Amino acid sequence: MPVLAGTPSAAAASAVPRCHDADLHARYRATDNGAGHRFGKIVLRNVSGHRCRTGGFGGLSYVGDGNGTQIGAPADRQGSGGSFVLRPGQRAVSRVDETVAENYDAAACRPHAVDGFRIYVPNATRSQFVAHPTTGCLDPAVHLISHTAYRKRG
């Protein structure tokens, strides 16, 4: 099968170094609300001066208490995704669905203030904090957040 000019082969793409936490800057953007849910997306932008490979899932959870204490269960993962290359300035997106904590019985949820998200970019061991004040549930059996695998943003 011929390789089109400008289309990297799988071997060439795998030769690109993996993105590290310092290569990607995370932010959250709210997009919509409805029926007891808030929707948004985590956007990772390649802030390095080189191409890097990423994709799939990172980690996502609520944190609070002014010190990064995890509040409740980490985000559930929805779907699947593959690896891709980001050039400097390019972005990857993970769609986020938050269930509103007030949908749950207060005794079961144990509502608690949230300062924001702890975000691990795919394959990273260091996290980034993104401010997103809301209310979470202290009970880790209540899962309020889900997110999709990162996809390259056109």
Contacts in CASP RR format, 6 or more apart in sequence:
PFRMAT RR
TARGET T0000
AUTHOR 0000-0000-0000
METHOD contacts of the structure
MODEL  1
MPVLAGTPSAAAASAVPRCHDADLHARYRATDNGAGHRFGKIVLRNVSGH
RCRTGGFGGLSYVGDGNGTQIGAPADRQGSGGSFVLRPGQRAVSRVDETV
AENYDAAACRPHAVDGFRIYVPNATRSQFVAHPTTGCLDPAVHLISHTAY
RKRG
3 9 0 8 1.000
8 85 0 8 1.000
13 53 0 8 1.000
13 83 0 8 1.000
13 84 0 8 1.000
13 85 0 8 1.000
14 53 0 8 1.000
14 83 0 8 1.000
16 51 0 8 1.000
16 52 0 8 1.000
16 53 0 8 1.000
16 85 0 8 1.000
17 50 0 8 1.000
17 52 0 8 1.000
17 53 0 8 1.000
18 52 0 8 1.000
18 53 0 8 1.000
18 54 0 8 1.000
18 123 0 8 1.000
19 46 0 8 1.000
19 48 0 8 1.000
19 52 0 8 1.000
19 53 0 8 1.000
19 54 0 8 1.000
19 86 0 8 1.000
19 121 0 8 1.000
19 122 0 8 1.000
19 123 0 8 1.000
20 52 0 8 1.000
20 121 0 8 1.000
20 124 0 8 1.000
21 120 0 8 1.000
21 121 0 8 1.000
21 124 0 8 1.000
21 125 0 8 1.000
21 126 0 8 1.000
21 127 0 8 1.000
21 128 0 8 1.000
22 48 0 8 1.000
23 46 0 8 1.000
23 47 0 8 1.000
23 48 0 8 1.000
23 50 0 8 1.000
23 52 0 8 1.000
24 44 0 8 1.000
24 45 0 8 1.000
24 46 0 8 1.000
24 47 0 8 1.000
24 48 0 8 1.000
24 52 0 8 1.000
24 54 0 8 1.000
24 86 0 8 1.000
24 92 0 8 1.000
24 121 0 8 1.000
25 44 0 8 1.000
25 45 0 8 1.000
25 47 0 8 1.000
25 128 0 8 1.000
26 42 0 8 1.000
26 43 0 8 1.000
26 44 0 8 1.000
26 119 0 8 1.000
26 121 0 8 1.000
26 128 0 8 1.000
26 130 0 8 1.000
27 42 0 8 1.000
27 43 0 8 1.000
27 45 0 8 1.000
27 130 0 8 1.000
28 40 0 8 1.000
28 41 0 8 1.000
28 42 0 8 1.000
28 43 0 8 1.000
28 96 0 8 1.000
28 117 0 8 1.000
28 130 0 8 1.000
28 132 0 8 1.000
29 40 0 8 1.000
29 41 0 8 1.000
29 43 0 8 1.000
30 38 0 8 1.000
30 39 0 8 1.000
30 40 0 8 1.000
31 39 0 8 1.000
31 40 0 8 1.000
31 41 0 8 1.000
32 38 0 8 1.000
32 39 0 8 1.000
32 40 0 8 1.000
33 39 0 8 1.000
36 99 0 8 1.000
36 100 0 8 1.000
36 103 0 8 1.000
37 97 0 8 1.000
37 98 0 8 1.000
37 99 0 8 1.000
37 100 0 8 1.000
38 97 0 8 1.000
38 98 0 8 1.000
38 100 0 8 1.000
38 134 0 8 1.000
39 95 0 8 1.000
39 96 0 8 1.000
39 97 0 8 1.000
39 98 0 8 1.000
40 95 0 8 1.000
40 96 0 8 1.000
40 97 0 8 1.000
40 98 0 8 1.000
41 93 0 8 1.000
41 94 0 8 1.000
41 95 0 8 1.000
41 96 0 8 1.000
42 60 0 8 1.000
42 93 0 8 1.000
42 94 0 8 1.000
42 96 0 8 1.000
42 117 0 8 1.000
42 119 0 8 1.000
42 130 0 8 1.000
42 147 0 8 1.000
43 91 0 8 1.000
43 92 0 8 1.000
43 93 0 8 1.000
43 153 0 8 1.000
44 54 0 8 1.000
44 86 0 8 1.000
44 91 0 8 1.000
44 92 0 8 1.000
44 93 0 8 1.000
44 94 0 8 1.000
44 121 0 8 1.000
44 150 0 8 1.000
45 89 0 8 1.000
45 90 0 8 1.000
45 91 0 8 1.000
46 52 0 8 1.000
46 86 0 8 1.000
46 87 0 8 1.000
46 88 0 8 1.000
46 89 0 8 1.000
46 90 0 8 1.000
46 91 0 8 1.000
47 88 0 8 1.000
47 89 0 8 1.000
48 88 0 8 1.000
49 88 0 8 1.000
50 88 0 8 1.000
51 85 0 8 1.000
51 86 0 8 1.000
51 87 0 8 1.000
51 88 0 8 1.000
52 85 0 8 1.000
52 86 0 8 1.000
53 83 0 8 1.000
53 84 0 8 1.000
53 85 0 8 1.000
53 86 0 8 1.000
54 83 0 8 1.000
54 84 0 8 1.000
54 86 0 8 1.000
54 92 0 8 1.000
54 121 0 8 1.000
54 122 0 8 1.000
54 123 0 8 1.000
54 150 0 8 1.000
55 81 0 8 1.000
55 82 0 8 1.000
55 83 0 8 1.000
55 84 0 8 1.000
55 92 0 8 1.000
55 122 0 8 1.000
55 149 0 8 1.000
55 150 0 8 1.000
55 151 0 8 1.000
56 80 0 8 1.000
56 81 0 8 1.000
56 82 0 8 1.000
56 83 0 8 1.000
56 122 0 8 1.000
56 149 0 8 1.000
56 150 0 8 1.000
57 77 0 8 1.000
57 94 0 8 1.000
57 122 0 8 1.000
57 147 0 8 1.000
57 149 0 8 1.000
57 150 0 8 1.000
58 94 0 8 1.000
58 119 0 8 1.000
58 120 0 8 1.000
58 121 0 8 1.000
58 122 0 8 1.000
58 123 0 8 1.000
58 124 0 8 1.000
58 150 0 8 1.000
59 74 0 8 1.000
59 75 0 8 1.000
59 118 0 8 1.000
59 119 0 8 1.000
59 120 0 8 1.000
59 127 0 8 1.000
60 74 0 8 1.000
60 75 0 8 1.000
60 94 0 8 1.000
60 96 0 8 1.000
60 117 0 8 1.000
60 118 0 8 1.000
60 119 0 8 1.000
60 120 0 8 1.000
60 145 0 8 1.000
60 147 0 8 1.000
61 70 0 8 1.000
61 71 0 8 1.000
61 72 0 8 1.000
61 73 0 8 1.000
61 74 0 8 1.000
61 75 0 8 1.000
61 117 0 8 1.000
61 118 0 8 1.000
61 145 0 8 1.000
62 70 0 8 1.000
62 71 0 8 1.000
62 72 0 8 1.000
62 114 0 8 1.000
62 116 0 8 1.000
62 117 0 8 1.000
62 118 0 8 1.000
62 134 0 8 1.000
62 136 0 8 1.000
62 144 0 8 1.000
62 145 0 8 1.000
63 69 0 8 1.000
63 70 0 8 1.000
63 71 0 8 1.000
63 114 0 8 1.000
63 115 0 8 1.000
63 116 0 8 1.000
63 117 0 8 1.000
63 118 0 8 1.000
63 129 0 8 1.000
64 71 0 8 1.000
64 112 0 8 1.000
64 113 0 8 1.000
64 114 0 8 1.000
64 115 0 8 1.000
64 116 0 8 1.000
65 71 0 8 1.000
65 115 0 8 1.000
66 115 0 8 1.000
68 115 0 8 1.000
68 118 0 8 1.000
68 129 0 8 1.000
70 118 0 8 1.000
71 112 0 8 1.000
71 114 0 8 1.000
71 136 0 8 1.000
71 137 0 8 1.000
71 138 0 8 1.000
72 112 0 8 1.000
72 136 0 8 1.000
72 137 0 8 1.000
72 138 0 8 1.000
72 139 0 8 1.000
72 140 0 8 1.000
72 142 0 8 1.000
72 144 0 8 1.000
73 137 0 8 1.000
73 140 0 8 1.000
73 141 0 8 1.000
73 142 0 8 1.000
73 143 0 8 1.000
73 144 0 8 1.000
73 145 0 8 1.000
74 145 0 8 1.000
75 96 0 8 1.000
75 143 0 8 1.000
75 145 0 8 1.000
75 146 0 8 1.000
75 147 0 8 1.000
76 143 0 8 1.000
76 145 0 8 1.000
76 146 0 8 1.000
76 147 0 8 1.000
77 146 0 8 1.000
77 147 0 8 1.000
77 148 0 8 1.000
77 149 0 8 1.000
78 97 0 8 1.000
78 146 0 8 1.000
78 147 0 8 1.000
78 148 0 8 1.000
79 148 0 8 1.000
79 149 0 8 1.000
80 149 0 8 1.000
81 149 0 8 1.000
81 150 0 8 1.000
81 151 0 8 1.000
82 149 0 8 1.000
84 92 0 8 1.000
84 151 0 8 1.000
84 152 0 8 1.000
86 92 0 8 1.000
86 152 0 8 1.000
90 152 0 8 1.000
90 153 0 8 1.000
91 152 0 8 1.000
91 153 0 8 1.000
92 150 0 8 1.000
92 151 0 8 1.000
92 152 0 8 1.000
92 153 0 8 1.000
93 150 0 8 1.000
93 151 0 8 1.000
93 153 0 8 1.000
94 147 0 8 1.000
94 148 0 8 1.000
94 149 0 8 1.000
94 150 0 8 1.000
94 151 0 8 1.000
95 147 0 8 1.000
95 148 0 8 1.000
96 145 0 8 1.000
96 146 0 8 1.000
96 147 0 8 1.000
97 145 0 8 1.000
97 146 0 8 1.000
97 147 0 8 1.000
98 134 0 8 1.000
98 144 0 8 1.000
98 145 0 8 1.000
99 143 0 8 1.000
99 144 0 8 1.000
99 145 0 8 1.000
100 135 0 8 1.000
100 144 0 8 1.000
101 109 0 8 1.000
101 111 0 8 1.000
101 134 0 8 1.000
101 135 0 8 1.000
101 136 0 8 1.000
101 137 0 8 1.000
101 142 0 8 1.000
101 144 0 8 1.000
102 111 0 8 1.000
102 135 0 8 1.000
104 137 0 8 1.000
104 142 0 8 1.000
108 137 0 8 1.000
108 139 0 8 1.000
108 142 0 8 1.000
109 136 0 8 1.000
109 137 0 8 1.000
109 138 0 8 1.000
109 139 0 8 1.000
109 142 0 8 1.000
110 137 0 8 1.000
110 138 0 8 1.000
110 139 0 8 1.000
111 135 0 8 1.000
111 136 0 8 1.000
111 137 0 8 1.000
111 138 0 8 1.000
112 135 0 8 1.000
112 136 0 8 1.000
112 137 0 8 1.000
112 138 0 8 1.000
113 133 0 8 1.000
113 135 0 8 1.000
113 136 0 8 1.000
114 132 0 8 1.000
114 133 0 8 1.000
114 134 0 8 1.000
114 135 0 8 1.000
114 136 0 8 1.000
115 129 0 8 1.000
115 131 0 8 1.000
115 132 0 8 1.000
115 133 0 8 1.000
116 129 0 8 1.000
116 130 0 8 1.000
116 131 0 8 1.000
116 132 0 8 1.000
116 133 0 8 1.000
116 134 0 8 1.000
117 129 0 8 1.000
117 130 0 8 1.000
117 132 0 8 1.000
118 127 0 8 1.000
118 128 0 8 1.000
118 129 0 8 1.000
119 127 0 8 1.000
119 128 0 8 1.000
119 129 0 8 1.000
119 130 0 8 1.000
120 126 0 8 1.000
120 127 0 8 1.000
120 128 0 8 1.000
121 128 0 8 1.000
122 150 0 8 1.000
136 144 0 8 1.000
137 144 0 8 1.000
END
